[in-house]
Amino acid sequence: MVSKKNLKKAQESINSRLALVMKSGKYTLGLKSTLKTLRKGKAFLVLISDNCPALQKSEIEYYAMLAKTGVHHYSGNNIDLGTACGKYFRVSTLAITDAGDSDIVKHVPQAGAAKEDK
């Protein structure tokens, strides 16, 4: 089991990389636009909040598996994910189409392995 200190450190690391994506990269927020991006095959990484409904979560995971895109389950709820994105609203799903200056796609283990095969 991962200790609380390591979990918090990893969370802060993802938050800082996510903030860099928001400044320099391209992304889509929300379920509908995430699914559209996955269907087009343009997403490099998908972030799903902890309290996203199970049906939506499984649908996103299915499309991501078909598109060979990495999926990261964000350990906070949708309010925390929205705050990490620098938004004042809730964000349940987020698709990163261009990481910009950030190395978030290489940092998240599932995402790096999925895009290397492609």
Disulfide bonds with the S-S distance in Angstrom:
none
